[in-house]
Amino acid sequence: MGAVTYPNPDVERFIEENFIPVQFNVVEQPDVMAQFNSSWTPTLILRDPEGREHRRAEGYFDPKRFIAEMSIGLLKAAINWQNFDAAKQRAPAVLEATKGDREREPEAIYWASVADYKGSHDPANLLRGWNRILDEFPASDWARRVEFIRQ
Amino acid sequence: MAGDNIRWRHSIEEAAEESRRAWKLLFIDLFNPG
């Protein structure tokens, strides 16, 4: 991460704009592994100041996948806080960040649809996105999670 | 270390306070330099 991903200008900007970055060297501070319930590095965690975790990713991420992964975390945090206006505002950027990522694009559509539904209480907003997952990402795990809508 | 342009914090308590003031999430990286 330190050799390729963090020096990337898009990643630097993304982190600066959205997060307070905290880094622990687990060799110098082995106790942090237990503190953050981790058993492997790199472990990347999005957490709010009250200690609630909103996203966790383990392993290496190249710059594009890193921004996609953490963008979904930002969306999930807004949903977890039940701030659906913020989630809806953030959704287009998350969908853009995950575009072409076969793992994360359907997940982003899933959660953007949830945010839209929770903010509007209109099931059509949920079904629109979930049908898109079934049409465009039929082999994805996210399609399995929503296929019941067509049964 | 590469990535030095990111202003990493190293205290979770101080970072949490800053996070609260800035309305930003904490991004925590646990890394092994080896």
N, CA and C atoms of all chains as a GROMACS GRO file, in nm:
protein
  555
    1MET      N    1   0.084  -0.121   0.000
    1MET     CA    2   0.000   0.000   0.000
    1MET      C    3   0.087   0.125   0.000
    2GLY      N    4   0.193   0.122   0.080
    2GLY     CA    5   0.280   0.238   0.092
    2GLY      C    6   0.363   0.265  -0.033
    3ALA      N    7   0.385   0.163  -0.115
    3ALA     CA    8   0.470   0.180  -0.233
    3ALA      C    9   0.392   0.233  -0.353
    4VAL      N   10   0.268   0.191  -0.368
    4VAL     CA   11   0.192   0.225  -0.488
    4VAL      C   12   0.065   0.305  -0.456
    5THR      N   13  -0.015   0.253  -0.364
    5THR     CA   14  -0.150   0.309  -0.346
    5THR      C   15  -0.147   0.445  -0.277
    6TYR      N   16  -0.080   0.455  -0.163
    6TYR     CA   17  -0.085   0.582  -0.090
    6TYR      C   18  -0.017   0.698  -0.162
    7PRO      N   19   0.092   0.674  -0.240
    7PRO     CA   20   0.151   0.786  -0.313
    7PRO      C   21   0.068   0.833  -0.433
    8ASN      N   22  -0.032   0.756  -0.471
    8ASN     CA   23  -0.113   0.793  -0.586
    8ASN      C   24  -0.187   0.924  -0.556
    9PRO      N   25  -0.177   1.024  -0.647
    9PRO     CA   26  -0.239   1.154  -0.619
    9PRO      C   27  -0.390   1.147  -0.595
   10ASP      N   28  -0.459   1.060  -0.669
   10ASP     CA   29  -0.604   1.047  -0.650
   10ASP      C   30  -0.635   0.991  -0.510
   11VAL      N   31  -0.552   0.897  -0.467
   11VAL     CA   32  -0.572   0.837  -0.334
   11VAL      C   33  -0.542   0.940  -0.225
   12GLU      N   34  -0.434   1.013  -0.243
   12GLU     CA   35  -0.399   1.117  -0.144
   12GLU      C   36  -0.513   1.216  -0.129
   13ARG      N   37  -0.564   1.260  -0.243
   13ARG     CA   38  -0.674   1.359  -0.241
   13ARG      C   39  -0.798   1.299  -0.177
   14PHE      N   40  -0.828   1.176  -0.212
   14PHE     CA   41  -0.947   1.108  -0.160
   14PHE      C   42  -0.939   1.095  -0.007
   15ILE      N   43  -0.823   1.055   0.042
   15ILE     CA   44  -0.806   1.041   0.187
   15ILE      C   45  -0.815   1.177   0.254
   16GLU      N   46  -0.748   1.276   0.198
   16GLU     CA   47  -0.748   1.410   0.258
   16GLU      C   48  -0.890   1.467   0.266
   17GLU      N   49  -0.967   1.445   0.161
   17GLU     CA   50  -1.102   1.503   0.156
   17GLU      C   51  -1.200   1.434   0.250
   18ASN      N   52  -1.178   1.305   0.272
   18ASN     CA   53  -1.284   1.228   0.339
   18ASN      C   54  -1.252   1.174   0.477
   19PHE      N   55  -1.124   1.163   0.511
   19PHE     CA   56  -1.088   1.090   0.633
   19PHE      C   57  -0.985   1.164   0.717
   20ILE      N   58  -0.979   1.122   0.842
   20ILE     CA   59  -0.864   1.149   0.926
   20ILE      C   60  -0.782   1.020   0.926
   21PRO      N   61  -0.668   1.018   0.858
   21PRO     CA   62  -0.592   0.893   0.844
   21PRO      C   63  -0.505   0.863   0.966
   22VAL      N   64  -0.512   0.739   1.010
   22VAL     CA   65  -0.435   0.693   1.126
   22VAL      C   66  -0.359   0.568   1.084
   23GLN      N   67  -0.230   0.564   1.114
   23GLN     CA   68  -0.151   0.449   1.071
   23GLN      C   69  -0.074   0.392   1.190
   24PHE      N   70  -0.077   0.257   1.198
   24PHE     CA   71  -0.002   0.188   1.303
   24PHE      C   72   0.090   0.084   1.240
   25ASN      N   73   0.215   0.090   1.276
   25ASN     CA   74   0.313  -0.013   1.240
   25ASN      C   75   0.297  -0.126   1.342
   26VAL      N   76   0.251  -0.242   1.296
   26VAL     CA   77   0.216  -0.348   1.390
   26VAL      C   78   0.340  -0.418   1.446
   27VAL      N   79   0.454  -0.396   1.384
   27VAL     CA   80   0.578  -0.451   1.440
   27VAL      C   81   0.620  -0.369   1.562
   28GLU      N   82   0.606  -0.238   1.551
   28GLU     CA   83   0.642  -0.152   1.663
   28GLU      C   84   0.533  -0.150   1.770
   29GLN      N   85   0.406  -0.170   1.727
   29GLN     CA   86   0.294  -0.167   1.821
   29GLN      C   87   0.206  -0.292   1.802
   30PRO      N   88   0.255  -0.407   1.842
   30PRO     CA   89   0.178  -0.531   1.818
   30PRO      C   90   0.042  -0.534   1.888
   31ASP      N   91   0.027  -0.455   1.993
   31ASP     CA   92  -0.100  -0.456   2.066
   31ASP      C   93  -0.218  -0.407   1.982
   32VAL      N   94  -0.189  -0.330   1.877
   32VAL     CA   95  -0.300  -0.276   1.797
   32VAL      C   96  -0.376  -0.387   1.724
   33MET      N   97  -0.311  -0.501   1.702
   33MET     CA   98  -0.382  -0.610   1.634
   33MET      C   99  -0.503  -0.654   1.717
   34ALA      N  100  -0.482  -0.673   1.845
   34ALA     CA  101  -0.593  -0.711   1.932
   34ALA      C  102  -0.690  -0.594   1.951
   35GLN      N  103  -0.633  -0.475   1.962
   35GLN     CA  104  -0.718  -0.356   1.984
   35GLN      C  105  -0.821  -0.341   1.872
   36PHE      N  106  -0.777  -0.373   1.748
   36PHE     CA  107  -0.868  -0.358   1.634
   36PHE      C  108  -0.918  -0.493   1.582
   37ASN      N  109  -0.903  -0.596   1.663
   37ASN     CA  110  -0.956  -0.728   1.630
   37ASN      C  111  -0.907  -0.776   1.492
   38SER      N  112  -0.778  -0.761   1.470
   38SER     CA  113  -0.721  -0.796   1.341
   38SER      C  114  -0.617  -0.907   1.357
   39SER      N  115  -0.602  -0.986   1.253
   39SER     CA  116  -0.502  -1.092   1.257
   39SER      C  117  -0.414  -1.091   1.132
   40TRP      N  118  -0.427  -0.987   1.050
   40TRP     CA  119  -0.352  -0.984   0.925
   40TRP      C  120  -0.328  -0.840   0.883
   41THR      N  121  -0.224  -0.820   0.804
   41THR     CA  122  -0.199  -0.687   0.749
   41THR      C  123  -0.185  -0.698   0.597
   42PRO      N  124  -0.214  -0.590   0.523
   42PRO     CA  125  -0.275  -0.470   0.578
   42PRO      C  126  -0.423  -0.491   0.615
   43THR      N  127  -0.463  -0.428   0.724
   43THR     CA  128  -0.604  -0.418   0.759
   43THR      C  129  -0.642  -0.271   0.753
   44LEU      N  130  -0.748  -0.242   0.680
   44LEU     CA  131  -0.795  -0.106   0.659
   44LEU      C  132  -0.935  -0.093   0.719
   45ILE      N  133  -0.953   0.004   0.806
   45ILE     CA  134  -1.078   0.016   0.881
   45ILE      C  135  -1.132   0.158   0.870
   46LEU      N  136  -1.261   0.168   0.843
   46LEU     CA  137  -1.329   0.297   0.854
   46LEU      C  138  -1.412   0.295   0.981
   47ARG      N  139  -1.389   0.392   1.064
   47ARG     CA  140  -1.454   0.396   1.194
   47ARG      C  141  -1.494   0.538   1.225
   48ASP      N  142  -1.604   0.556   1.298
   48ASP     CA  143  -1.639   0.691   1.338
   48ASP      C  144  -1.578   0.720   1.475
   49PRO      N  145  -1.584   0.845   1.519
   49PRO     CA  146  -1.513   0.879   1.644
   49PRO      C  147  -1.570   0.810   1.766
   50GLU      N  148  -1.691   0.755   1.755
   50GLU     CA  149  -1.750   0.683   1.868
   50GLU      C  150  -1.707   0.536   1.868
   51GLY      N  151  -1.626   0.496   1.770
   51GLY     CA  152  -1.573   0.360   1.767
   51GLY      C  153  -1.656   0.263   1.686
   52ARG      N  154  -1.761   0.313   1.619
   52ARG     CA  155  -1.843   0.223   1.536
   52ARG      C  156  -1.774   0.202   1.402
   53GLU      N  157  -1.760   0.075   1.367
   53GLU     CA  158  -1.690   0.040   1.243
   53GLU      C  159  -1.790   0.037   1.127
   54HIS      N  160  -1.751   0.096   1.013
   54HIS     CA  161  -1.840   0.102   0.897
   54HIS      C  162  -1.788   0.026   0.777
   55ARG      N  163  -1.659  -0.006   0.777
   55ARG     CA  164  -1.602  -0.084   0.667
   55ARG      C  165  -1.469  -0.139   0.711
   56ARG      N  166  -1.441  -0.260   0.668
   56ARG     CA  167  -1.311  -0.322   0.696
   56ARG      C  168  -1.268  -0.397   0.572
   57ALA      N  169  -1.142  -0.379   0.534
   57ALA     CA  170  -1.088  -0.449   0.418
   57ALA      C  171  -0.951  -0.502   0.454
   58GLU      N  172  -0.924  -0.622   0.412
   58GLU     CA  173  -0.795  -0.683   0.440
   58GLU      C  174  -0.726  -0.717   0.309
   59GLY      N  175  -0.593  -0.698   0.307
   59GLY     CA  176  -0.517  -0.728   0.186
   59GLY      C  177  -0.484  -0.601   0.109
   60TYR      N  178  -0.413  -0.621   0.000
   60TYR     CA  179  -0.366  -0.509  -0.081
   60TYR      C  180  -0.474  -0.459  -0.177
   61PHE      N  181  -0.482  -0.328  -0.192
   61PHE     CA  182  -0.574  -0.265  -0.287
   61PHE      C  183  -0.496  -0.169  -0.375
   62ASP      N  184  -0.510  -0.183  -0.506
   62ASP     CA  185  -0.450  -0.084  -0.594
   62ASP      C  186  -0.531   0.045  -0.583
   63PRO      N  187  -0.482   0.156  -0.639
   63PRO     CA  188  -0.551   0.285  -0.617
   63PRO      C  189  -0.699   0.285  -0.655
   64LYS      N  190  -0.732   0.232  -0.770
   64LYS     CA  191  -0.872   0.236  -0.813
   64LYS      C  192  -0.962   0.153  -0.722
   65ARG      N  193  -0.916   0.032  -0.689
   65ARG     CA  194  -0.995  -0.053  -0.602
   65ARG      C  195  -1.001   0.002  -0.460
   66PHE      N  196  -0.896   0.068  -0.418
   66PHE     CA  197  -0.896   0.130  -0.285
   66PHE      C  198  -1.005   0.239  -0.277
   67ILE      N  199  -1.006   0.328  -0.376
   67ILE     CA  200  -1.106   0.435  -0.374
   67ILE      C  201  -1.247   0.377  -0.384
   68ALA      N  202  -1.263   0.274  -0.466
   68ALA     CA  203  -1.395   0.211  -0.478
   68ALA      C  204  -1.438   0.150  -0.344
   69GLU      N  205  -1.347   0.077  -0.282
   69GLU     CA  206  -1.377   0.010  -0.156
   69GLU      C  207  -1.414   0.110  -0.046
   70MET      N  208  -1.335   0.212  -0.034
   70MET     CA  209  -1.359   0.310   0.073
   70MET      C  210  -1.478   0.401   0.041
   71SER      N  211  -1.506   0.421  -0.086
   71SER     CA  212  -1.626   0.497  -0.123
   71SER      C  213  -1.751   0.425  -0.075
   72ILE      N  214  -1.754   0.293  -0.091
   72ILE     CA  215  -1.868   0.217  -0.041
   72ILE      C  216  -1.877   0.233   0.111
   73GLY      N  217  -1.762   0.238   0.177
   73GLY     CA  218  -1.761   0.259   0.322
   73GLY      C  219  -1.825   0.391   0.361
   74LEU      N  220  -1.798   0.494   0.284
   74LEU     CA  221  -1.859   0.624   0.313
   74LEU      C  222  -2.011   0.618   0.297
   75LEU      N  223  -2.054   0.548   0.194
   75LEU     CA  224  -2.198   0.533   0.171
   75LEU      C  225  -2.262   0.453   0.284
   76LYS      N  226  -2.196   0.344   0.322
   76LYS     CA  227  -2.248   0.262   0.432
   76LYS      C  228  -2.256   0.341   0.563
   77ALA      N  229  -2.158   0.424   0.588
   77ALA     CA  230  -2.159   0.504   0.711
   77ALA      C  231  -2.281   0.596   0.713
   78ALA      N  232  -2.309   0.661   0.601
   78ALA     CA  233  -2.425   0.751   0.595
   78ALA      C  234  -2.554   0.672   0.618
   79ILE      N  235  -2.563   0.552   0.561
   79ILE     CA  236  -2.682   0.469   0.581
   79ILE      C  237  -2.690   0.425   0.727
   80ASN      N  238  -2.578   0.383   0.784
   80ASN     CA  239  -2.577   0.339   0.924
   80ASN      C  240  -2.620   0.451   1.018
   81TRP      N  241  -2.584   0.573   0.983
   81TRP     CA  242  -2.624   0.689   1.064
   81TRP      C  243  -2.768   0.731   1.033
   82GLN      N  244  -2.832   0.662   0.938
   82GLN     CA  245  -2.967   0.695   0.892
   82GLN      C  246  -2.974   0.836   0.838
   83ASN      N  247  -2.864   0.881   0.780
   83ASN     CA  248  -2.861   1.012   0.714
   83ASN      C  249  -2.879   0.984   0.564
   84PHE      N  250  -3.005   0.961   0.527
   84PHE     CA  251  -3.032   0.915   0.391
   84PHE      C  252  -3.016   1.026   0.288
   85ASP      N  253  -3.034   1.151   0.330
   85ASP     CA  254  -3.006   1.261   0.237
   85ASP      C  255  -2.859   1.262   0.199
   86ALA      N  256  -2.772   1.247   0.300
   86ALA     CA  257  -2.628   1.244   0.273
   86ALA      C  258  -2.592   1.122   0.189
   87ALA      N  259  -2.654   1.009   0.220
   87ALA     CA  260  -2.626   0.888   0.143
   87ALA      C  261  -2.666   0.906  -0.003
   88LYS      N  262  -2.782   0.967  -0.024
   88LYS     CA  263  -2.830   0.987  -0.161
   88LYS      C  264  -2.738   1.083  -0.237
   89GLN      N  265  -2.690   1.185  -0.167
   89GLN     CA  266  -2.598   1.280  -0.230
   89GLN      C  267  -2.465   1.212  -0.265
   90ARG      N  268  -2.423   1.121  -0.181
   90ARG     CA  269  -2.294   1.057  -0.202
   90ARG      C  270  -2.301   0.947  -0.308
   91ALA      N  271  -2.418   0.891  -0.327
   91ALA     CA  272  -2.431   0.772  -0.413
   91ALA      C  273  -2.372   0.790  -0.554
   92PRO      N  274  -2.398   0.902  -0.625
   92PRO     CA  275  -2.342   0.911  -0.762
   92PRO      C  276  -2.190   0.899  -0.765
   93ALA      N  277  -2.122   0.957  -0.669
   93ALA     CA  278  -1.975   0.948  -0.665
   93ALA      C  279  -1.931   0.805  -0.636
   94VAL      N  280  -2.006   0.736  -0.553
   94VAL     CA  281  -1.973   0.597  -0.521
   94VAL      C  282  -1.994   0.508  -0.644
   95LEU      N  283  -2.102   0.533  -0.715
   95LEU     CA  284  -2.128   0.454  -0.836
   95LEU      C  285  -2.020   0.482  -0.941
   96GLU      N  286  -1.977   0.605  -0.950
   96GLU     CA  287  -1.870   0.639  -1.044
   96GLU      C  288  -1.738   0.571  -1.004
   97ALA      N  289  -1.709   0.574  -0.874
   97ALA     CA  290  -1.582   0.518  -0.825
   97ALA      C  291  -1.575   0.367  -0.845
   98THR      N  292  -1.690   0.302  -0.845
   98THR     CA  293  -1.692   0.156  -0.856
   98THR      C  294  -1.718   0.108  -0.999
   99LYS      N  295  -1.739   0.202  -1.092
   99LYS     CA  296  -1.774   0.166  -1.229
   99LYS      C  297  -1.666   0.077  -1.291
  100GLY      N  298  -1.707  -0.035  -1.347
  100GLY     CA  299  -1.614  -0.127  -1.410
  100GLY      C  300  -1.548  -0.225  -1.314
  101ASP      N  301  -1.576  -0.212  -1.186
  101ASP     CA  302  -1.523  -0.302  -1.083
  101ASP      C  303  -1.629  -0.410  -1.061
  102ARG      N  304  -1.604  -0.528  -1.113
  102ARG     CA  305  -1.708  -0.632  -1.113
  102ARG      C  306  -1.744  -0.677  -0.972
  103GLU      N  307  -1.652  -0.658  -0.878
  103GLU     CA  308  -1.681  -0.696  -0.739
  103GLU      C  309  -1.765  -0.589  -0.670
  104ARG      N  310  -1.728  -0.463  -0.691
  104ARG     CA  311  -1.784  -0.356  -0.610
  104ARG      C  312  -1.898  -0.277  -0.675
  105GLU      N  313  -1.904  -0.278  -0.807
  105GLU     CA  314  -2.011  -0.201  -0.870
  105GLU      C  315  -2.149  -0.254  -0.830
  106PRO      N  316  -2.172  -0.386  -0.833
  106PRO     CA  317  -2.304  -0.431  -0.789
  106PRO      C  318  -2.331  -0.402  -0.641
  107GLU      N  319  -2.228  -0.408  -0.560
  107GLU     CA  320  -2.248  -0.375  -0.418
  107GLU      C  321  -2.287  -0.228  -0.402
  108ALA      N  322  -2.220  -0.141  -0.479
  108ALA     CA  323  -2.252   0.002  -0.472
  108ALA      C  324  -2.396   0.027  -0.516
  109ILE      N  325  -2.439  -0.042  -0.622
  109ILE     CA  326  -2.578  -0.026  -0.668
  109ILE      C  327  -2.674  -0.074  -0.560
  110TYR      N  328  -2.638  -0.185  -0.496
  110TYR     CA  329  -2.724  -0.240  -0.389
  110TYR      C  330  -2.746  -0.137  -0.279
  111TRP      N  331  -2.635  -0.080  -0.229
  111TRP     CA  332  -2.648   0.012  -0.116
  111TRP      C  333  -2.705   0.147  -0.157
  112ALA      N  334  -2.674   0.192  -0.278
  112ALA     CA  335  -2.734   0.318  -0.326
  112ALA      C  336  -2.885   0.302  -0.335
  113SER      N  337  -2.929   0.184  -0.376
  113SER     CA  338  -3.073   0.156  -0.385
  113SER      C  339  -3.136   0.154  -0.246
  114VAL      N  340  -3.065   0.094  -0.152
  114VAL     CA  341  -3.114   0.091  -0.013
  114VAL      C  342  -3.130   0.234   0.040
  115ALA      N  343  -3.028   0.316   0.015
  115ALA     CA  344  -3.033   0.456   0.062
  115ALA      C  345  -3.150   0.529  -0.001
  116ASP      N  346  -3.171   0.506  -0.130
  116ASP     CA  347  -3.280   0.572  -0.201
  116ASP      C  348  -3.414   0.530  -0.143
  117TYR      N  349  -3.428   0.401  -0.118
  117TYR     CA  350  -3.553   0.348  -0.062
  117TYR      C  351  -3.577   0.399   0.080
  118LYS      N  352  -3.472   0.394   0.163
  118LYS     CA  353  -3.489   0.434   0.303
  118LYS      C  354  -3.522   0.583   0.312
  119GLY      N  355  -3.470   0.661   0.219
  119GLY     CA  356  -3.499   0.805   0.220
  119GLY      C  357  -3.635   0.840   0.165
  120SER      N  358  -3.684   0.757   0.074
  120SER     CA  359  -3.810   0.790   0.004
  120SER      C  360  -3.928   0.704   0.050
  121HIS      N  361  -3.899   0.587   0.107
  121HIS     CA  362  -4.001   0.486   0.142
  121HIS      C  363  -4.075   0.436   0.019
  122ASP      N  364  -4.013   0.454  -0.097
  122ASP     CA  365  -4.076   0.407  -0.221
  122ASP      C  366  -4.003   0.281  -0.267
  123PRO      N  367  -4.071   0.164  -0.260
  123PRO     CA  368  -4.005   0.039  -0.298
  123PRO      C  369  -3.958   0.038  -0.443
  124ALA      N  370  -4.018   0.121  -0.527
  124ALA     CA  371  -3.976   0.124  -0.667
  124ALA      C  372  -3.830   0.166  -0.679
  125ASN      N  373  -3.785   0.252  -0.586
  125ASN     CA  374  -3.646   0.296  -0.590
  125ASN      C  375  -3.550   0.183  -0.554
  126LEU      N  376  -3.597   0.094  -0.468
  126LEU     CA  377  -3.515  -0.023  -0.432
  126LEU      C  378  -3.511  -0.122  -0.549
  127LEU      N  379  -3.628  -0.148  -0.603
  127LEU     CA  380  -3.638  -0.250  -0.708
  127LEU      C  381  -3.568  -0.208  -0.836
  128ARG      N  382  -3.564  -0.079  -0.863
  128ARG     CA  383  -3.497  -0.031  -0.985
  128ARG      C  384  -3.349  -0.071  -0.981
  129GLY      N  385  -3.286  -0.044  -0.869
  129GLY     CA  386  -3.143  -0.076  -0.856
  129GLY      C  387  -3.119  -0.225  -0.849
  130TRP      N  388  -3.203  -0.295  -0.776
  130TRP     CA  389  -3.182  -0.439  -0.760
  130TRP      C  390  -3.207  -0.512  -0.892
  131ASN      N  391  -3.302  -0.464  -0.970
  131ASN     CA  392  -3.321  -0.524  -1.103
  131ASN      C  393  -3.201  -0.496  -1.194
  132ARG      N  394  -3.142  -0.381  -1.176
  132ARG     CA  395  -3.021  -0.349  -1.254
  132ARG      C  396  -2.908  -0.448  -1.220
  133ILE      N  397  -2.897  -0.483  -1.092
  133ILE     CA  398  -2.795  -0.581  -1.052
  133ILE      C  399  -2.822  -0.715  -1.122
  134LEU      N  400  -2.949  -0.755  -1.122
  134LEU     CA  401  -2.983  -0.884  -1.184
  134LEU      C  402  -2.958  -0.881  -1.335
  135ASP      N  403  -2.981  -0.765  -1.397
  135ASP     CA  404  -2.963  -0.755  -1.542
  135ASP      C  405  -2.816  -0.743  -1.581
  136GLU      N  406  -2.741  -0.663  -1.505
  136GLU     CA  407  -2.604  -0.630  -1.547
  136GLU      C  408  -2.496  -0.713  -1.478
  137PHE      N  409  -2.529  -0.770  -1.362
  137PHE     CA  410  -2.430  -0.848  -1.286
  137PHE      C  411  -2.491  -0.980  -1.240
  138PRO      N  412  -2.546  -1.056  -1.334
  138PRO     CA  413  -2.620  -1.178  -1.294
  138PRO      C  414  -2.533  -1.283  -1.224
  139ALA      N  415  -2.402  -1.280  -1.247
  139ALA     CA  416  -2.315  -1.381  -1.186
  139ALA      C  417  -2.262  -1.337  -1.050
  140SER      N  418  -2.295  -1.216  -1.007
  140SER     CA  419  -2.238  -1.165  -0.883
  140SER      C  420  -2.310  -1.219  -0.760
  141ASP      N  421  -2.239  -1.215  -0.649
  141ASP     CA  422  -2.301  -1.254  -0.522
  141ASP      C  423  -2.417  -1.160  -0.488
  142TRP      N  424  -2.406  -1.034  -0.532
  142TRP     CA  425  -2.512  -0.938  -0.502
  142TRP      C  426  -2.640  -0.972  -0.577
  143ALA      N  427  -2.625  -1.035  -0.693
  143ALA     CA  428  -2.744  -1.082  -0.764
  143ALA      C  429  -2.814  -1.193  -0.685
  144ARG      N  430  -2.733  -1.280  -0.621
  144ARG     CA  431  -2.791  -1.387  -0.540
  144ARG      C  432  -2.872  -1.327  -0.424
  145ARG      N  433  -2.825  -1.213  -0.373
  145ARG     CA  434  -2.891  -1.153  -0.257
  145ARG      C  435  -3.025  -1.089  -0.291
  146VAL      N  436  -3.043  -1.058  -0.420
  146VAL     CA  437  -3.168  -0.990  -0.457
  146VAL      C  438  -3.255  -1.072  -0.550
  147GLU      N  439  -3.212  -1.193  -0.585
  147GLU     CA  440  -3.286  -1.268  -0.688
  147GLU      C  441  -3.427  -1.305  -0.641
  148PHE      N  442  -3.450  -1.301  -0.510
  148PHE     CA  443  -3.583  -1.335  -0.459
  148PHE      C  444  -3.691  -1.240  -0.513
  149ILE      N  445  -3.649  -1.121  -0.557
  149ILE     CA  446  -3.751  -1.026  -0.604
  149ILE      C  447  -3.816  -1.074  -0.734
  150ARG      N  448  -3.754  -1.170  -0.801
  150ARG     CA  449  -3.812  -1.220  -0.928
  150ARG      C  450  -3.869  -1.360  -0.911
  151GLN      N  451  -3.874  -1.410  -0.790
  151GLN     CA  452  -3.925  -1.546  -0.769
  151GLN      C  453  -4.073  -1.544  -0.735
  152MET      N  454   0.919   0.685   0.396
  152MET     CA  455   0.826   0.589   0.336
  152MET      C  456   0.744   0.657   0.228
  153ALA      N  457   0.720   0.586   0.121
  153ALA     CA  458   0.636   0.640   0.015
  153ALA      C  459   0.497   0.670   0.071
  154GLY      N  460   0.432   0.768   0.013
  154GLY     CA  461   0.301   0.806   0.064
  154GLY      C  462   0.311   0.910   0.173
  155ASP      N  463   0.426   0.976   0.178
  155ASP     CA  464   0.450   1.073   0.286
  155ASP      C  465   0.362   1.197   0.276
  156ASN      N  466   0.299   1.217   0.161
  156ASN     CA  467   0.211   1.334   0.149
  156ASN      C  468   0.084   1.319   0.231
  157ILE      N  469   0.053   1.198   0.268
  157ILE     CA  470  -0.062   1.178   0.358
  157ILE      C  471  -0.017   1.210   0.500
  158ARG      N  472  -0.096   1.292   0.568
  158ARG     CA  473  -0.057   1.332   0.705
  158ARG      C  474  -0.114   1.229   0.803
  159TRP      N  475  -0.038   1.123   0.822
  159TRP     CA  476  -0.083   1.015   0.909
  159TRP      C  477  -0.080   1.060   1.055
  160ARG      N  478  -0.185   1.026   1.128
  160ARG     CA  479  -0.183   1.042   1.274
  160ARG      C  480  -0.147   0.907   1.334
  161HIS      N  481  -0.100   0.911   1.459
  161HIS     CA  482  -0.055   0.787   1.522
  161HIS      C  483  -0.116   0.766   1.661
  162SER      N  484  -0.212   0.849   1.695
  162SER     CA  485  -0.283   0.832   1.822
  162SER      C  486  -0.432   0.822   1.790
  163ILE      N  487  -0.493   0.710   1.826
  163ILE     CA  488  -0.635   0.691   1.793
  163ILE      C  489  -0.722   0.790   1.871
  164GLU      N  490  -0.681   0.821   1.993
  164GLU     CA  491  -0.761   0.914   2.074
  164GLU      C  492  -0.759   1.054   2.014
  165GLU      N  493  -0.641   1.102   1.977
  165GLU     CA  494  -0.632   1.236   1.918
  165GLU      C  495  -0.699   1.241   1.782
  166ALA      N  496  -0.683   1.133   1.706
  166ALA     CA  497  -0.746   1.129   1.574
  166ALA      C  498  -0.899   1.126   1.587
  167ALA      N  499  -0.950   1.055   1.687
  167ALA     CA  500  -1.094   1.050   1.707
  167ALA      C  501  -1.148   1.188   1.741
  168GLU      N  502  -1.074   1.262   1.821
  168GLU     CA  503  -1.117   1.398   1.855
  168GLU      C  504  -1.119   1.486   1.731
  169GLU      N  505  -1.015   1.472   1.650
  169GLU     CA  506  -1.008   1.548   1.524
  169GLU      C  507  -1.120   1.506   1.430
  170SER      N  508  -1.148   1.378   1.427
  170SER     CA  509  -1.255   1.324   1.343
  170SER      C  510  -1.390   1.383   1.383
  171ARG      N  511  -1.409   1.395   1.514
  171ARG     CA  512  -1.535   1.451   1.565
  171ARG      C  513  -1.550   1.596   1.523
  172ARG      N  514  -1.442   1.670   1.534
  172ARG     CA  515  -1.446   1.813   1.499
  172ARG      C  516  -1.465   1.833   1.349
  173ALA      N  517  -1.401   1.749   1.270
  173ALA     CA  518  -1.401   1.766   1.124
  173ALA      C  519  -1.518   1.697   1.055
  174TRP      N  520  -1.598   1.621   1.131
  174TRP     CA  521  -1.707   1.543   1.072
  174TRP      C  522  -1.654   1.451   0.962
  175LYS      N  523  -1.544   1.385   0.991
  175LYS     CA  524  -1.487   1.289   0.897
  175LYS      C  525  -1.467   1.156   0.967
  176LEU      N  526  -1.475   1.049   0.891
  176LEU     CA  527  -1.445   0.916   0.946
  176LEU      C  528  -1.295   0.901   0.968
  177LEU      N  529  -1.262   0.812   1.060
  177LEU     CA  530  -1.123   0.771   1.076
  177LEU      C  531  -1.093   0.663   0.973
  178PHE      N  532  -0.981   0.679   0.905
  178PHE     CA  533  -0.930   0.572   0.819
  178PHE      C  534  -0.808   0.515   0.890
  179ILE      N  535  -0.818   0.389   0.932
  179ILE     CA  536  -0.712   0.327   1.011
  179ILE      C  537  -0.640   0.223   0.924
  180ASP      N  538  -0.509   0.235   0.916
  180ASP     CA  539  -0.426   0.140   0.840
  180ASP      C  540  -0.333   0.068   0.937
  181LEU      N  541  -0.353  -0.062   0.950
  181LEU     CA  542  -0.259  -0.145   1.026
  181LEU      C  543  -0.164  -0.207   0.925
  182PHE      N  544  -0.036  -0.174   0.935
  182PHE     CA  545   0.056  -0.222   0.834
  182PHE      C  546   0.180  -0.285   0.896
  183ASN      N  547   0.238  -0.377   0.818
  183ASN     CA  548   0.365  -0.440   0.855
  183ASN      C  549   0.469  -0.395   0.753
  184PRO      N  550   0.572  -0.324   0.796
  184PRO     CA  551   0.668  -0.269   0.699
  184PRO      C  552   0.754  -0.376   0.633
  185GLY      N  553   0.752  -0.497   0.688
  185GLY     CA  554   0.837  -0.603   0.630
  185GLY      C  555   0.765  -0.674   0.524
   0.00000   0.00000   0.00000
